[in-house]
Amino acid sequence: MTETVSIRQDVINPDYDPTRQFHSRYQPSTSTSGQLSYKRRILNRWTERITASGLPGNELVTEYLRGKYIKNLSFHTIDHAGGVILAYLRFLDNKGSTIFTLTISDISAFVEYEQDRGLKTLSVISHLRVIYAFIMYLVGQKIIGPEIMKPKVRMQEPDALPKAIPKEDIDCILDAISSVRDRALIMLLLRTGMRIGELLAVKLEDIVLHDQKILIYVGSKNYEGRVVYYSSDAEQALKHWLRTRDKTKRSLFYGHSDKPLSYGAAWSAMRKTLERAGLSDKGYSLHNLRHTFATDMLNAGLRIEVLQQLLGHKDIELTLRYARLSDQRREEDYYRAMAVIQGGGASNEPYRVSTALQKVFEEKKLFRPHKKKLSE
């Protein structure tokens, strides 16, 4: 994507280049200040810890992590892999085994060990994926044979449906917001479907005000990005925040020293809002706002493949979980179909679901076309 980013000049730094193109920010650091990038520090931390462990195969692990750094994978990926693989080396050492004598039983035993520690199933599955990625590397380096992959140890992934927030609770949350910043943050999550990490990474130059859209950078792995749109009520909250925020900061939501607002600070704002709304016992999180967006969009008629793009799902199966959750849409479809059966024609009653995003999506032509009558 090579779309030029534009934004009002009164809300950005004087050194902003308006000709800047939409490309990944996650390029390897070219700073001449001598300071290491955060990703490099993460890499160094794990290579030092793994080397200091003296465990058999530690040099292969550090080489593997450096390969991830060279491929420009995210610091989250490097950090997660470093921790999981080091824990696995220690597990093997306590078991009297090493990566050089690895067997399938060593993998299944680690899964059992993780479960006994009380880890959630999704966490164990995540760790297992890291281990298998490292094993594939060892197979590719001919350190161990490919038979270790047959059969693979697998776990049944829990089929948990996303949890959307009911409209009455959303109304209570919006009424309980106490600051301009928090309203902008919550409204953008609710009306764009962005992940909280994506929103906290947004810079001012990523916002295209006249098109009511935000450019999201997901290029830490593939140098690609996507666009999300926001509604008129989110636009109002955003513009209010842009007028009142510190104009010297480039992050849309900032913490100290121009660093992006931390997840902890964002969650603290949400938690306090839930307390004021009397909803602390509901178990809602910032991520539930994304689930709510997705469910509302499907209920309002958004095509599933468009929702997939807006949510940034590579696999449409993830998006289809929301279709299963959209009971209200199924109810509407049932009564429309029944009207045809009983009355010989399709009901003209519009969907009862309506969101502030409807106008934006109609303009972008993202809604489904109306279905034809069965007789046509």
ABEGO torsion letter per residue (X at the ends): XABBBBBBAAABBAABBAABBBBBAABBBABAAGBBBAAAAAAAAAAAAAAAAGBBGAAAAAAAAAAAAAAGBBAAAAAAAAAAAAAAAAAAAAAGBBAAABBAAAAAAAAAAAAAAGBBAAAAAAAAAAAAAAAAAAAAAGABBAAAAOBBBBBBBBBBBBBBBBAAAAAAAAAABABAAAAAAAAAAAAAGBBAAAAAABBAAABBAAAGBBBBBAAAAAGBBBBBBBBAAAAAAAAAAAAABBAABABABBBBGGBBBBAAAAAAAAAAAAAAAGAAAAGBBAAAAAAAAAAAAAAAGBBAAAAAAAAGBABAAAAAAAAAABAAAAAAAAAAAAAAAAAGBBBABBBABBBAAAAAAAAAGABBBBBBBAAX
